Amino acid sequence: MPRVEVSNQNVAAARAAVSQSQALVREQRAAFFPTLGIDATATRAGVGGSVSTSSNPGGTSFSATGNRFTVGLDASWEADVWGRIDASVSAAQASAQASAADLANATLSAQVAFVADYLSLREADAEIALLKATIAGYERALQITRNRYAAAIAQKSDVLQAQTTLANAQADLAGVVQTRATLAHAMAVLAGQAPATFEVPPGEWASTVVPAVPVGLPSTLLQRRPDIAAAERAVAAANADIGVARSAWFPALTLSGSLQQNASSLTHLFDASSMTWSFGLAIAETIFDGGLRSAQVDASRAAWEQAVAHYRATVLTAFQAVEDQLSAAGTLEEQQARRREASEAADQTEQQMLNRYREGIVGYTEVVTAQASALSARRALLQVSLQRQTAAVAMISALGGGWTTERLAADETPR
């Protein structure tokens, strides 16, 4: 399980998305501060030629070279008079928190899938053990039938029926073994490993161990569901985007300034006489844009309404998931009890039919029917036991990690 949180590639991608969103927050926050730039240049230029006069028709040659050194400092700052930058930062922060909730959701989903696969694998182990024991019984029954056929007590069809029953059970065993391998491969991928390097040894399965679900669950438990947290933060980000779009209606106020030093030599570069400076205030306002800003505001508002609808749908889906699992918990518990009764009765019926067949009271067809019914009842009991456990896992997932409120106040999922 610890490998899933660290090595699962979907979780790793969500973790990278969180880092990216946090960097975007810093990018937006940087707009609060002025921009400073420095530049330095050094040039050397020269001229040359000749000048002809009446007294010197041959011309006089001349040449000159000079250096120019410049160091400049530029600064600009946009005043957030209308709250555009603040709204942009708020939107980025909400998006970052939504990304953090998405990471929590990806982690929980991977963990739930891993546990579900593990429980299914253990159920497959139990089915494999059941089928092996059943096959051993079928082999004994086949040998008894052969002995009776050799003694001219049973018919050839009895032997063929016994062989058919045994072959079907062996085929079922091969299918369960393949299912187990597939589950192990799925667990390997969830743990971020190559299937060839991942192995789960056969083990016991506590099929009767199921967490007891409390009778009443507070709805506040849903606050820790990461998908609800992500949807709520998406609404906050969309709301902040409306503020960003509305700020485009107001003029932009920018302060700028520059300081330059110019000299023909490095020794005089920083003399006061070689300094030039400037300071300016710029105000820019769009007079006509063909409805662009109005459309942008409408688009932002529509995006907010979409986020609100998605948030409400997520909450409703969460309530549905909880109610579904609460209903399933009681139903499956009742089913498990009835399946256990059916399995015990089928086992007794199978044994009685075998005993009656040995005494020549019934035909082998009745034995085959009883064997098939007993095997089906045993496998059904294992499957409903798995369903109870996976339903408990689904309930934990539906509540965002459990059904106790102890960790609710300290939940670190951003909202």
N, C-alpha and C positions, 0 to 999 in steps of 0.2 A: 504493500500500500504506500509506503513512503516514496517508492520509486515513481509512482503515478504522478505525484505532485511535482516531482523534480524533473522527470525524464519524459513525460508524455508530451508529444510534439504539439498537440492542440493547445495544451496548457502553456508550452514554451512560446507559441505564437501569440497567445493572449498576453503573456508576460511582456513580450516585446512591444505589443500594442500599447500597453500601459506606459512603458518607457517613452514611446513616441509621443503619446498624449501629454505626458509630463513635460517633455521638451517643448511642445507647442505652447504650453502654459507659460514657460519661461520666455518663449519667443514673443508672445503677446504682451507679457509684462514689461519687456524691454522697451516698449513704446512709451512708457511713462517717463523715461529718462532721455536727456539730450544725446544727440549724436555728435561725437567729436572726431575730427580727422586731421591728420598732419601730412604735409607733403614737403619734399625737399628736392630741389633741382640744382644742377651745376652744369653750366654750358660754357664753351669756349668758341668764340667766333672770330673771323678775320676777313679783311678785305684787301685787295691789291689791284694794281693797274698802272697806267701811265697817263700823263697830262702833257699835251703839246701846246706851246705858245709861239708867238711870232718871233720872239728872240731865241727860242729853242725849238725849232721845228722837229727835231728828233724825238722830243718828248722826255718827260721826267718820270721815272718809275717810283712807285711808292707802295707800301704795305703796312697794315696795322692789325693787331690782334688784341683781344680783350676777353676777360672772364666775367661771368655773371653767376652769382650764388643767391638762391632764394629759399627761404624757409617759411612755410605758412601753416597757420592753425585755423581750421574752420569748425564752426559749431552751428547746430540747428536743433530746434525743439518745437514740437507741436503741442500747444496747450490743450489739455482735455477739458475744454470748457463745457461741452455738451454731453460728456460721458461716453463717447464712442469707444475710447480705449478701455475704460473700465468695464463696459459691457462686453467687449471682445475678450477681456481676461476672464470675466465671469463665465462666458460661454465655453472658453477653453478649459476652465477648472471643472465645470460640470461635465464636459466631455471626458476629461481625465478620470473623474470619479466614476462615470459610466463604464469606462474601460476597466477600471479596477473591479467593478462589479461583474463585468464580463469575464474577467480572469477568475473571480471566485466561482462564477457559474460554470466555466469550463472545467475548473478543478473538481467541483462537486459532481458534475456530469460524468467525468472520467472515473472518479472514485465509485460512483453508483454503478456504472457499467462494469467496472472491475469486480466489485463485490457480487453483482448479479451473475457474472460469468463464473466466478469462483463457486458460488452456491450451486449453479447448474452443473459445474464440473464435479462437485462432490455428490450431487444427485446421480450423475452418470456413473461415478464410482460405485454407488449403492446399487444401481441397476445392473452394472457389470457383475457385482458379487451375487446379486439375485439370480441373474441369468446363468451364471456358472453353476450355482447350486441347483437351479432348475434343470439345466442340461445334464448334470450328474444324475438327477432323479429320472430324467427321460431315458438316459442310457441304461439305467437299471430296469426301467419298465420295458425297454426294447429287448433286453436280454431275457426277461421273464417271458415276453411274448414269443421270442424265438424258441425258448425251451418248450413252451406249450405247443408251438407249431411242430417242433421236432417230435413231440410225444403224441401228435395227431389230436391234440385237444383243441387247438385254436386254428383259425383259417389263415391262409396266406395274406388276406386283406388286413388282418390285424397287425401283422408284421409291417406291411407297407404303411399303414396308418401311423404306427409307432415311429417308423423311419421319417415320415413326413413331419410329424410333430417335432422330432429331434432336430431335423434340418432347419425348420423354420426358427426354432429357438437359437440355433447357432448363427443363422443369418441375422437375427435381431441383435445378438451379441456383437457381431462385426459392425453393425450400424451404430450401436451405442459407443463402441470403441472409437469409431471415426468421429462421432459427435464430440467425444471427450477431447480428441486431438484438436478439433477445430476451436473448442472453447479455450484450450491452453494457448493456441496461437493468438486468439483474440486478446487474451490476458497479456501476452508478451508485447503486443503492439501498444496496448494501453500503458504498459510499464516502460515503453520506449526502448524495447529490446528486440533483437531479431528472434523470430520464433525458434530457430535452430538452437539458440543459446539459452532458451527458457524452458524450465521443466518444473512440473508440479507432481511430486510423488503421490501415488494413491494413498488415501487416508480415510479415516472415519468421518462420517457425516452425522452431526447432531440434529437429526431431522425434526425432533420435537422441541428444539429450543427456538422460541419466537418471543421477541420483546412484547411485553404487555402494553397495549396502547391505552392511555388514560381515557376515561369516559368523556370528560370535557376538555377541550383544547382551546386556549385563548387565541383569538384572531390576531393578536399582536405578534404571534410567532411568525406570521407571514412577512413581518418587517425584515427578517433576516434573509428572505429569499433573494439571491443575487439578481435574478432576472427582474424582479419587481424594483429593486434598487436601481438597476441599470435603466429601466424604463422611466422611473421618476427623475433620474438625473438627465435623461434625454429631454424630458419636458422642460427642465430648468435651462438646459443649453439652448433649446429652441426659443424660450422666452427671452433669453439674453440676446439672441440673434435679432429679435424684433427691435430691441433697443439700438443695436448696431445699424440696422437698416434705417431707422428713424433719424439717427444722427446725421445722415447724409443730407437732410433738409437744411441743416445749419452751416454757416460758413466755417472754414478751417482757418485757425489762427496759428501762424508759424513765426517764431523768432529765430533770427539767424545772425551770425557775426563771423568776422574773419580778422586775422592778425597776420601780417606778412613782414618779413625782413628781407631787403634787397641790398646787395652790395657787390662791388666788383672784386672784393678780396675777402678771404675768410676772416682776416683780422678785424674788418669793419662790419662783419655781417650782423652783429648784435648791437651795433651803435644805435642810440636813440634816433639819430637823424635818418637812419635807413628804414624806419618802421612806418608801415601804413596799416590802417585799420578801418573797419566798417561795421556797422550795426544796423539791422533792419527789422521791420515788422511787416509781415505779409498777411493779407486777408483774402481768401479765395471763396467764391460762392458761385455755384452753378445756377444760371438764370433759366435756361431752358434745356431739357434733356429728353423731350418727347415722351414723358411719362415713365422714364426709367426708374426713378426713385420710388414712385408710387407702386410700380409693379414689384420692386424688390421688397417693399414693406408688405404688400399683399402676399407675396410668396413666403416670406418669413412667418406671417400669421397663419397661413395655411399649413406650413410645416409644423408649427406649434400645435394646431388642432389635430394634425395627424399623430403627433407624439402623445397628446393627451388621450386620444382614442386607443392608441397602442398600449398606453399605461393601464387604462381601464380594462382593456381586454386581457392584459397579463394578470391583473388582480383577479378578475373573474375566473380565468383559467386556473389560477392557483387555488381558489376556493373549490372549484370543481375537482381538481386533483385530490385535495384533502378529503372531500366528501366521498369520492370514488374509493379511496383506500380505506376510509373508515367503514364503508359498507362492505368492502371486500374482506376486511379483517374478520368480521363476525360471520359472514357467509362461509369463508374458507375454513374457519374453525369448526363449524358445523359439518361441512363436507368431510373434513379430515376424520372426525369421529365416525361418520357414517361409512366412509371408505374403509376404516379400520375394522368395523363390524363386518362389512362385506368381505374383506380379505380373510378374516378369521373363519367366517362361514364357508367361503370357497375352499380354503385349505382343508377343512374337515370333510367337505363334500368330495374333494379329490382323493383323500385317503380312503374314504369309505368306498368309492367306486373302484379303486385299485384292489381293495380287499375283496369286494364282491366279484371282481373280474377273476381273481385268483381262485375263487370258489366256484367259478363258472355260472354265476347267477345272472350277470349282465354281459353284454357284448363290449368289444373294445371301443366302439363308437361312443358309448357313454363315458368311458375313461378319457378319451381324447377331448370330449366336450368339457368335462370337469377340469382337466388340466389346463385347457385354454382359458376357461373362466377364472381359475385360480391365479394363473400368471397375469392375466389382465387386471385382476383386482389388486394384486401386489404392486404392479407397476403404477396403477392409478393412485394407490396410497402414497407411493414415493413422489409422484408428480404433484399431488395436492399439498404435500408437505413442503415441496419446493415453492409452490405458489404462495403459501402462507409466509415463508421467509422473504421471498422477493417482494411481496406486498408490504411487508414491514420496511424493507429497504426503500421502496417507492414512497412510503409515508414519510420516512426521514428526509428523502429528497424533496417531497412536496412541501415540507415545513422548513426547508432551507438548512437542514442539518440536525434535526432532532425535535423532540416535543417537550423539552424543559425550558424554562425561562431564566435559568441561572446565568447563562452566557449572553442573554439578550441585551442587557445594559452595556456589556463590555464588547459587544460585537464590533469588529473593526471594519466591516464592509461600509464603504463610503455611501452617503445618501445625499 
